[in-house]
Amino acid sequence: MREEGFFERVYDVVRQIPPGRVTSYGAIARFIGSPQSSRMVGWAMNQSHAHPAFIPASRVVNSNGMLTGKHHFQGPEVMKEMLENEGVEVVADRVMNFNERFWDPMTELGL
């Protein structure tokens, strides 16, 4: 699988996450047909700042709602601030009410 094609498929999904909602690396990996590629989804998020279009990478967290990618933003609080600006409560680097905020591409994009 070519990295560019994989990353673009990831970005296509991430761009569809509505403001105020979050999804996980694993949910994206499952949706694009690569269920064992959660880590590679993370790599795509790490590189999303270089994409010409805005990719809302702050909306992608781990399966427990933790902001594991926060160190890839311009400062340690940027990811949290971006989520809070969309109405997502974050405490101790964890999305509160994660199950209510969770956006599952399998359900939402209908497969």
N, C-alpha and C positions, 0 to 999 in steps of 0.2 A: 504494500500500500504506500503510495507516494505521500510524503508528509504534507505537501501543499494541498492536495485534495482532501486529506483528512482534516487539516486545520480549517479549510473553507467550509466543510460540512459542519464542523463544530460551530464556527462563527455564524453560519446560517441559522442554527438552532438558538444560539445565545441571543442573537438580535431579536428573536421573537419572545423572549422572556419579558412579560409586562413589568413596568415599574411597580415596586412594592412587593414583588414576588422573587423567590430564589429557587434555584435548582441545584443539583449536585453533579459532580464530575461523572459519577457512575450512571446517573439517569441520562445524561447526554450520550455517554458511550453506548448504553443499551439502545437508545433511540436510533443512533446512526449505524447500528448493526455490528458494533465492536465491543461487546460487553466486557472484555478483558482489558480495555484500553483507557481506563479512568485516568491513569497517570499521564498518558499522552494527551488527554483532554486538558489536564493541568498544564502541560507544556504549551498547548495552544493558547491557553489563557495567559500564560507568562509572556507570550509573544504578541498578544493582541494589540498592545500599544503601538506596534509597528504597522498595523493594518491601516490602509487609507480611510476606511470607514470606521465610525465609532462602534466598538464592541463593548457592551455593558458587562465586562468581566466581573465587576463587583457583585453581580447577581448569581455567581457560581461559587458554591461553598462545598464543604465535604458532606458526607452522608449524615453527620451528626449536627449539621448547621454551623460548624466552626469556620471561621474566616482564615483558613489555612493558606490562602494565597495573598494575604495582606502585605507581606514583605516585598511583593512585586509591584506595589503601587509607589507613588512618589514620596510617601511618608507613612509611618506606622499606623496612623489613624485615618488615612484617606479612604480606604475601603469601607470602614465603619461609617464614616461621615457620608459617603455616597449613599449607602443603604439607609441611613437615618433620614437623609433628605427625601427619600422616597416613602418614608413612614414605617420603615422596618426597625424594630427595636433590637439593639445589639447590646448584650451585657457580657463582659469578660470574653470578648471575641466570639460570642455564640449568638446566633439568631434566636430571639425569643419567639415562642409560638411557631416553631419551625414547621410543624405539620400543617398548620393553617396557611403559612406563607409559601409552602412548597408547591412548585409548578412542575408537574411531570409531563415532559414532552410526549410521552407515549399516550397519555390521556388527552392532553390539551391540543396536540397536533393531529390526533386521531390516526392511529395505526391499527 
